[in-house]
Amino acid sequence: MTFPSGVHGQFQGGALRIFFNKLCNFRKGAATLVFVLDGDRRPGIKRGAKVIDKEIWWTEDAIELIKNFGFYYHKVARVSQIKV
C-alpha cells in the first residue's frame, strides 16, 4: 500500500518532512534566515481569516530543526496586522 506524500499524507511526519527538505535547500544559499512564529496570544483574525488558537503539532520539532540547521527563529508575543 502506498500513501500520498503531501502535507496531508499518511506517512509519519508529513509536514515536518517537507519542512526538513526545505531547510536542506535553504542551507545551500548564502542568506541568514530568521523564522518568525506566532506567539501564544494570536489575534482572532489575521489577513481577514479566522485564526486557529493552538499551535500545530510539529512546532517544537520545527524549532529544533531550525536551530540544528544554524538558522534563527523568533516567537512574537502578539501579532498585529501591518499593511505595507
C-alpha positions, 0 to 999 in steps of 0.5 A: 500500500502506498500513501500520498506524500503531501502535507496531508499524507499518511506517512509519519511526519508529513509536514515536518518532512517537507519542512526538513527538505526545505531547510536542506535547500535553504542551507545551500544559499548564502542568506541568514534566515530568521523564522518568525512564529506566532506567539501564544496570544494570536489575534482572532483574525489575521489577513481577514481569516479566522485564526486557529488558537493552538499551535500545530503539532510539529512546532517544537520539532520545527524549532529544533530543526531550525536551530540544528540547521544554524538558522534563527527563529523568533516567537512574537508575543502578539501579532498585529496586522501591518499593511505595507 
